[in-house]
Amino acid sequence: MSDYGTVMIAKLAVPFEEFERAMRERPNPPGLLHGHLMRGDDGATVVGAFIFESRDSYAALADNTDQAKWYAEVIAPMLDGDATWHDGVWALEV
C-alpha cells in the first residue's frame, strides 16, 4: 500500500522557532514515517508535510481526541487563522 498523509499550510502568529519547538516536543504518533516543516521566505508561512505508513494510521491520529486537544491548545493559538489541510497518497519519492 502507498504511503498516505497530509500537507498543512498556515500563517504563523509566533516565530517559526517557537512553532518548530512545539512540534518537536510532541512524540511521533504510531505510523508516522516522516514529518517535515518548511518556513516560507515571507517569514510567516509554514508548510508541514506528514507522511504515514497507511491511510488507517493517519486516520487513527486524525480521530484521536488527545491529538485534537493538543492541536487546539498548543498549535492553533500559534496560527494566524485556520490552517488548510490537503490529504492524499504520496506517489513519488525523489
N, CA, C and O of each residue as an XYZ file, in Angstrom:
376
protein
N       0.844     -1.193      0.000
C       0.000      0.000      0.000
C       0.881      1.245      0.000
O       1.947      1.251      0.616
N       0.450      2.285     -0.677
C       1.197      3.531     -0.766
C       1.145      4.301      0.544
O       0.205      4.168      1.328
N       2.181      5.113      0.764
C       2.187      5.993      1.927
C       1.048      7.003      1.788
O       0.682      7.402      0.683
N       0.503      7.401      2.923
C      -0.618      8.333      2.933
C      -0.286      9.457      3.899
O       0.452      9.248      4.862
N      -0.814     10.631      3.657
C      -0.547     11.698      4.601
C      -1.255     12.979      4.285
O      -2.275     13.005      3.596
N      -0.689     14.046      4.806
C      -1.323     15.348      4.686
C      -0.265     16.438      4.561
O       0.881     16.284      4.983
N      -0.690     17.526      3.973
C       0.114     18.743      3.911
C      -0.703     19.835      4.579
O      -1.882     20.025      4.280
N      -0.058     20.544      5.485
C      -0.678     21.660      6.183
C      -0.034     22.952      5.694
O       1.189     23.031      5.573
N      -0.844     23.952      5.416
C      -0.341     25.273      5.047
C      -1.011     26.275      5.977
O      -2.236     26.294      6.106
N      -0.197     27.109      6.625
C      -0.751     28.059      7.588
C       0.136     29.299      7.672
O       1.274     29.308      7.203
N      -0.412     30.323      8.272
C       0.326     31.529      8.622
C       0.579     31.484     10.122
O      -0.308     31.136     10.901
N       1.788     31.837     10.514
C       2.158     31.805     11.922
C       1.881     33.141     12.601
O       2.052     34.205     12.005
N       1.451     33.066     13.858
C       1.290     34.239     14.704
C       2.454     34.356     15.685
O       2.527     35.304     16.467
N       3.367     33.378     15.633
C       4.537     33.323     16.513
C       5.766     33.087     15.640
O       5.628     32.718     14.473
N       6.957     33.294     16.182
C       8.162     32.969     15.406
C       8.199     31.483     15.029
O       7.732     30.626     15.780
N       8.758     31.201     13.861
C       8.848     29.829     13.366
C       9.506     28.917     14.388
O       9.066     27.782     14.572
N      10.544     29.389     15.051
C      11.284     28.571     16.016
C      10.393     28.108     17.167
O      10.552     26.991     17.659
N       9.472     28.941     17.592
C       8.541     28.557     18.658
C       7.600     27.454     18.173
O       7.339     26.491     18.895
N       7.099     27.598     16.960
C       6.226     26.581     16.378
C       6.986     25.273     16.201
O       6.485     24.202     16.546
N       8.192     25.366     15.663
C       9.018     24.177     15.444
C       9.295     23.457     16.765
O       9.242     22.229     16.819
N       9.583     24.193     17.810
C       9.854     23.601     19.126
C       8.627     22.818     19.623
O       8.759     21.699     20.118
N       7.452     23.409     19.487
C       6.227     22.732     19.928
C       6.011     21.434     19.155
O       5.588     20.430     19.728
N       6.299     21.455     17.864
C       6.145     20.246     17.056
C       7.155     19.180     17.460
O       6.819     17.997     17.515
N       8.386     19.586     17.741
C       9.432     18.634     18.131
C       9.156     18.000     19.490
O       9.521     16.847     19.722
N       8.515     18.747     20.390
C       8.261     18.245     21.747
C       7.166     17.187     21.776
O       7.079     16.421     22.735
N       6.340     17.133     20.758
C       5.259     16.141     20.702
C       5.829     14.824     20.210
O       6.445     14.792     19.145
N       5.646     13.732     20.946
C       6.141     12.437     20.463
C       5.498     12.057     19.130
O       4.334     12.370     18.882
N       6.259     11.390     18.287
C       5.719     10.945     16.998
C       4.618      9.927     17.217
O       4.768      9.015     18.030
N       3.516     10.072     16.502
C       2.428      9.104     16.633
C       2.757      7.798     15.921
O       3.611      7.777     15.035
N       2.100      6.727     16.291
C       2.311      5.453     15.592
C       2.005      5.609     14.101
O       1.025      6.248     13.718
N       2.850      5.021     13.282
C       2.627      5.031     11.843
C       3.220      6.207     11.108
O       3.236      6.205      9.877
N       3.715      7.226     11.819
C       4.330      8.368     11.138
C       5.690      7.957     10.606
O       6.549      7.512     11.367
N       5.892      8.104      9.302
C       7.167      7.769      8.676
C       8.091      8.977      8.604
O       9.282      8.880      8.898
N       7.527     10.116      8.210
C       8.307     11.351      8.053
C       7.426     12.545      8.366
O       6.226     12.546      8.090
N       8.036     13.548      8.940
C       7.380     14.833      9.141
C       8.374     15.926      8.817
O       9.517     15.887      9.273
N       7.951     16.890      8.040
C       8.838     17.980      7.627
C       8.117     19.308      7.779
O       6.920     19.409      7.512
N       8.851     20.325      8.209
C       8.323     21.681      8.274
C       9.142     22.568      7.362
O      10.366     22.453      7.301
N       8.461     23.454      6.653
C       9.143     24.437      5.817
C       8.731     25.825      6.274
O       7.546     26.117      6.432
N       9.729     26.679      6.485
C       9.467     28.085      6.794
C       9.476     28.835      5.477
O      10.468     28.812      4.749
N       8.377     29.497      5.171
C       8.291     30.269      3.938
C       9.224     31.469      3.969
O       9.547     31.991      5.036
N       9.647     31.895      2.808
C      10.532     33.055      2.702
C       9.908     34.320      3.275
O      10.626     35.246      3.651
N       8.581     34.370      3.346
C       7.923     35.552      3.900
C       8.019     35.607      5.424
O       7.637     36.607      6.032
N       8.524     34.542      6.045
C       8.697     34.508      7.487
C       7.435     34.193      8.266
O       7.489     34.021      9.484
N       6.300     34.113      7.585
C       5.036     33.865      8.276
C       4.375     32.560      7.850
O       3.601     31.981      8.611
N       4.672     32.097      6.649
C       4.034     30.879      6.160
C       4.802     29.661      6.642
O       6.033     29.633      6.620
N       4.049     28.648      7.080
C       4.638     27.367      7.443
C       3.907     26.293      6.654
O       2.683     26.317      6.527
N       4.677     25.353      6.128
C       4.124     24.209      5.415
C       4.630     22.963      6.133
O       5.830     22.811      6.361
N       3.724     22.094      6.478
C       4.087     20.829      7.106
C       3.671     19.677      6.220
O       2.553     19.657      5.704
N       4.559     18.720      6.040
C       4.247     17.503      5.281
C       4.417     16.330      6.230
O       5.478     16.152      6.828
N       3.367     15.532      6.364
C       3.356     14.438      7.320
C       2.962     13.165      6.585
O       1.856     13.055      6.056
N       3.880     12.206      6.558
C       3.707     11.006      5.763
C       3.570      9.806      6.697
O       4.413      9.575      7.564
N       2.494      9.049      6.502
C       2.181      7.894      7.328
C       2.306      6.617      6.515
O       2.283      6.648      5.285
N       2.438      5.503      7.204
C       2.589      4.214      6.516
C       1.303      3.770      5.842
O       1.335      2.930      4.942
N       0.162      4.325      6.266
C      -1.107      3.923      5.657
C      -2.178      4.969      5.952
O      -2.033      5.811      6.838
N      -3.240      4.886      5.190
C      -4.412      5.743      5.432
C      -4.975      5.455      6.821
O      -5.410      6.372      7.518
N      -4.970      4.187      7.224
C      -5.507      3.819      8.540
C      -4.712      4.452      9.676
O      -5.302      4.931     10.645
N      -3.382      4.464      9.575
C      -2.584      5.064     10.653
C      -2.794      6.576     10.703
O      -2.804      7.164     11.785
N      -2.960      7.206      9.544
C      -3.270      8.641      9.518
C      -4.659      8.895     10.123
O      -4.830      9.809     10.930
N      -5.634      8.090      9.733
C      -6.990      8.256     10.241
C      -7.044      8.054     11.753
O      -7.800      8.740     12.442
N      -6.256      7.126     12.272
C      -6.225      6.889     13.715
C      -5.767      8.141     14.454
O      -6.310      8.474     15.507
N      -4.768      8.839     13.909
C      -4.309     10.077     14.531
C      -5.366     11.168     14.380
O      -5.655     11.893     15.332
N      -5.932     11.280     13.201
C      -6.942     12.315     12.962
C      -8.157     12.138     13.867
O      -8.815     13.119     14.214
N      -8.463     10.902     14.254
C      -9.616     10.621     15.107
C      -9.277     10.585     16.599
O     -10.152     10.347     17.431
N      -8.012     10.821     16.934
C      -7.552     10.722     18.317
C      -7.921     11.992     19.096
O      -7.519     13.091     18.714
N      -8.682     11.842     20.181
C      -9.125     13.012     20.947
C      -7.966     13.732     21.642
O      -8.005     14.953     21.796
N      -6.933     12.986     22.064
C      -5.765     13.630     22.667
C      -5.044     14.505     21.646
O      -4.575     15.594     21.978
N      -4.956     14.032     20.406
C      -4.338     14.815     19.340
C      -5.146     16.088     19.079
O      -4.574     17.167     18.922
N      -6.453     15.963     19.032
C      -7.310     17.134     18.793
C      -7.151     18.164     19.907
O      -7.106     19.367     19.649
N      -7.066     17.685     21.139
C      -6.898     18.591     22.284
C      -5.547     19.294     22.207
O      -5.468     20.507     22.403
N      -4.478     18.540     21.922
C      -3.140     19.135     21.794
C      -3.124     20.183     20.688
O      -2.584     21.273     20.876
N      -3.703     19.868     19.551
C      -3.734     20.818     18.438
C      -4.473     22.090     18.849
O      -3.994     23.195     18.594
N      -5.638     21.941     19.486
C      -6.449     23.092     19.880
C      -5.764     23.954     20.937
O      -5.879     25.180     20.919
N      -5.055     23.308     21.855
C      -4.440     24.044     22.964
C      -3.044     24.566     22.656
O      -2.652     25.614     23.171
N      -2.284     23.853     21.823
C      -0.883     24.212     21.592
C      -0.662     24.825     20.207
O      -0.077     25.902     20.089
N      -1.120     24.151     19.180
C      -0.799     24.569     17.815
C      -1.709     25.682     17.311
O      -1.218     26.696     16.814
N      -3.010     25.517     17.426
C      -3.946     26.516     16.890
C      -3.670     27.934     17.388
O      -3.755     28.872     16.595
N      -3.338     28.133     18.681
C      -3.050     29.501     19.129
C      -1.794     30.115     18.495
O      -1.611     31.332     18.538
N      -0.941     29.289     17.916
C       0.266     29.797     17.261
C       0.016     30.205     15.819
O       0.901     30.752     15.160
N      -1.188     29.939     15.331
C      -1.505     30.223     13.933
C      -2.313     31.501     13.815
O      -3.101     31.843     14.697
N      -2.104     32.199     12.711
C      -2.879     33.379     12.372
C      -4.007     32.916     11.447
O      -3.881     32.960     10.223
N      -5.110     32.470     12.055
C      -6.217     31.909     11.285
C      -6.113     30.397     11.230
O      -5.284     29.789     11.907
N      -6.962     29.805     10.420
C      -7.005     28.351     10.289
C      -5.984     27.851      9.279
O      -5.695     28.513      8.282
N      -5.453     26.687      9.552
C      -4.579     26.010      8.580
C      -5.452     25.363      7.514
O      -6.611     25.031      7.762
N      -4.886     25.189      6.334
C      -5.544     24.363      5.318
C      -4.811     23.036      5.273
O      -3.595     22.976      5.459
N      -5.568     21.968      5.024
C      -5.040     20.610      5.029
C      -5.378     19.951      3.702
O      -6.494     20.083      3.200
N      -4.417     19.245      3.140
C      -4.600     18.529      1.884
C      -4.130     17.097      2.103
O      -2.933     16.845      2.239
N      -5.070     16.166      2.136
C      -4.773     14.752      2.394
C      -4.673     13.986      1.083
O      -5.330     14.319      0.097
N      -3.837     12.953      1.094
C      -3.761     12.120     -0.107
C      -2.627     11.115     -0.053
O      -1.939     10.969      0.956
N      -2.454     10.424     -1.180
C      -1.435      9.398     -1.340
C      -0.148     10.041     -1.843
O      -0.161     10.829     -2.788
N       0.965      9.691     -1.196
C       2.278     10.129     -1.659
C       2.708      9.168     -2.752
O       2.949      7.991     -2.483
N       2.807      9.648     -3.966
C       3.005      8.773     -5.124
C       4.451      8.647     -5.583
O       4.797      7.678     -6.259
N       5.297      9.605     -5.232
C       6.643      9.615     -5.783
C       7.621     10.142     -4.764
O       7.380     11.171     -4.132
N       8.718      9.443     -4.603
C       9.798      9.947     -3.752
C      10.949     10.288     -4.663
O      11.381      9.461     -5.465
N      11.456     11.515     -4.542
C      12.565     11.948     -5.401
C      13.806     12.182     -4.582
O      14.846     12.552     -5.128
